[in-house]
Protein backbone atom coordinates (compact mmCIF):
# COMPACT_ATOMS: atom_id res chain seq x y z
CA UNK A 1 0.00 0.00 0.00
CA UNK A 2 1.43 3.35 -1.00
CA UNK A 3 0.93 6.55 0.92
CA UNK A 4 -0.29 9.43 -1.27
CA UNK A 5 2.03 12.43 -1.31
CA UNK A 6 0.62 15.83 -0.49
CA UNK A 7 1.58 18.42 -3.10
CA UNK A 8 2.64 21.81 -1.79
CA UNK A 9 1.23 24.32 -4.29
CA UNK A 10 1.34 28.11 -4.49
CA UNK A 11 -2.18 28.47 -3.06
CA UNK A 12 -1.37 26.20 -0.15
CA UNK A 13 1.61 28.44 0.61
CA UNK A 14 -0.63 31.54 0.47
CA UNK A 15 -3.10 29.82 2.81
CA UNK A 16 -0.28 28.90 5.18
CA UNK A 17 0.99 32.50 5.31
CA UNK A 18 -2.52 33.81 6.03
CA UNK A 19 -3.04 31.21 8.77
CA UNK A 20 0.30 32.03 10.43
CA UNK A 21 -0.51 35.77 10.35
CA UNK A 22 -3.92 35.07 11.88
CA UNK A 23 -2.45 32.89 14.63
CA UNK A 24 0.16 35.54 15.42
CA UNK A 25 -2.55 38.23 15.58
CA UNK A 26 -4.63 36.03 17.88
CA UNK A 27 -1.64 35.48 20.16
CA UNK A 28 -0.93 39.23 20.36
CA UNK A 29 -4.60 39.99 21.06
CA UNK A 30 -5.10 37.46 23.84
CA UNK A 31 -1.74 37.62 25.61
CA UNK A 32 -0.83 41.30 25.21
CA UNK A 33 -4.28 42.90 25.24
CA UNK A 34 -6.43 44.91 22.90
CA UNK A 35 -4.11 47.93 23.06
CA UNK A 36 -1.23 45.93 21.59
CA UNK A 37 -3.28 44.71 18.64
CA UNK A 38 -5.13 47.97 17.83
CA UNK A 39 -2.53 50.50 19.03
CA UNK A 40 -5.29 52.40 20.87
CA UNK A 41 -4.90 53.75 24.40
CA UNK A 42 -6.60 56.09 26.84
CA UNK A 43 -5.02 59.00 24.98
CA UNK A 44 -6.84 58.20 21.73
CA UNK A 45 -10.65 58.21 21.98
CA UNK A 46 -12.14 54.77 21.44
CA UNK A 47 -15.30 56.38 20.11
CA UNK A 48 -13.56 57.40 16.90
CA UNK A 49 -12.41 53.82 16.34
CA UNK A 50 -15.89 52.40 17.05
CA UNK A 51 -17.51 54.99 14.75
CA UNK A 52 -15.07 54.14 11.95
CA UNK A 53 -15.68 50.42 12.48
CA UNK A 54 -19.46 50.85 12.37
CA UNK A 55 -19.30 52.98 9.22
CA UNK A 56 -17.13 50.41 7.46
CA UNK A 57 -19.45 47.60 8.56
CA UNK A 58 -22.51 49.44 7.24
CA UNK A 59 -20.71 50.15 3.98
CA UNK A 60 -19.76 46.49 3.47
CA UNK A 61 -23.26 45.30 4.39
CA UNK A 62 -24.87 47.78 1.99
CA UNK A 63 -22.58 46.65 -0.82
CA UNK A 64 -23.42 43.01 -0.18
CA UNK A 65 -27.14 43.76 -0.08
CA UNK A 66 -26.89 45.69 -3.34
CA UNK A 67 -25.08 42.82 -5.05
CA UNK A 68 -27.65 40.36 -3.74
CA UNK A 69 -30.56 42.51 -4.95
CA UNK A 70 -28.96 42.97 -8.36
CA UNK A 71 -28.42 39.24 -8.69
CA UNK A 72 -32.01 38.53 -7.75
CA UNK A 73 -33.27 41.15 -10.21
CA UNK A 74 -31.49 39.65 -13.19
CA UNK A 75 -32.05 36.06 -12.06
CA UNK A 76 -28.39 35.25 -11.66
CA UNK A 77 -27.11 32.98 -8.92
CA UNK A 78 -24.73 35.26 -7.05
Secondary structure, DSSP 8 states (H G I E B T S, - for coil): ---------HHHHHHHHHHHHHHHHHHHHHHH-HHHHH---TTS-HHHHHHHHHHHHHHHHHHHHHHHHHHHHHT---
